[in-house]
Amino acid sequence: MPHSALHEKKKKSNLIILSLIIGWCVVIFALAIIKMKVWI
């Protein structure tokens, strides 16, 4: 199947959304570790 311009655009937006979700997970994980270190 040929890759249309719309397909490429959708793929790009999906990658951006995926990277944002991963970024949020990393931020939350880092904050959790910092809070644990503060408590200990």
Secondary structure by P-SEA (a helix, b strand, c coil): ccccaaaaaaaaaaaaaaaaaaaaaaaaaaaaaaaaaaac
